[in-house]
């Protein structure tokens, strides 16, 4: 067997490209989260909790597989490519690799929680599964190259691959765009009614507000209005304007009651977005 030597020019070029593309990302992380390798998850979670734990809920698995069935047209031709590679004994090791991520994905993610959103591509499970789809594409390419002598058949296969991709993703992309535009309008209203140095407490809307506004994600505090009121009072004592956006389940009455004990109250700023300002004094 002929031993291949390492081309150090290519190796140095690869390292240089990695550094050049990583520096802006790391600098942005440092600016946003206070550390080069930190993410938004570090604010309220430990690293070991960033991956959902596996569970024993077969009902959730069934429901999530039903949801993902909407994405199956994307995989018909890549699966055909995998079968072709196995029959022709081409890229066998590459094909054999796929059961591993599929099994891990199914075990760790699908059996844990039931999907909250039925919209394809907008659901987190689908986003996690898309990298597997990207890895499948070379298998389809192998199939096309294998039948390239029959140009009409090869062109037809590529055409069907593109058509299936559009058919599976376009409706979801249109739906996502409509939702994004709606959220953008709400965000602009919030920006117009809040100060640039304010902190907005919310549960799910943080991606639409940050970095134009600082946000505090209170999903884990919705059942603890006393602690939430203490955090809010601390911010107010440091002259930080504080708002709360009701974008999820939370008892405003209990929260307002805890604030009143600290000489603060909630004032409705915008009924459409359910934005409240934390005010000093008694309502």
Buried (B, 14 or more C-beta within 10 A) or exposed (E): EEEEEEEEEEEEEEEEEEEEEEEEEEEEBEEEBEEEEBEBEBEEEEEEEEEBEBBEBEEBBEBBEEBBEBBEBBBBBBBBBBEBBBEEEBBEEBBEEBEEBEEEBBEBBBBBBBBEEEBBBBBEBBEBBBEBBEBBBBBBBBBBEBBEEEEEEBEEBBEEBEEBBEEBBEBBEEBBEEEEEEBEEBBEBBBEBBEEEBBBBBBEBBEBBBEBBBBBBBBEBBEBBEEBBEBBBEBBEEEBBBBBBBBEEBEBEBBBBBBBEBEBBBEEBBEEBBBBBBBEEEE
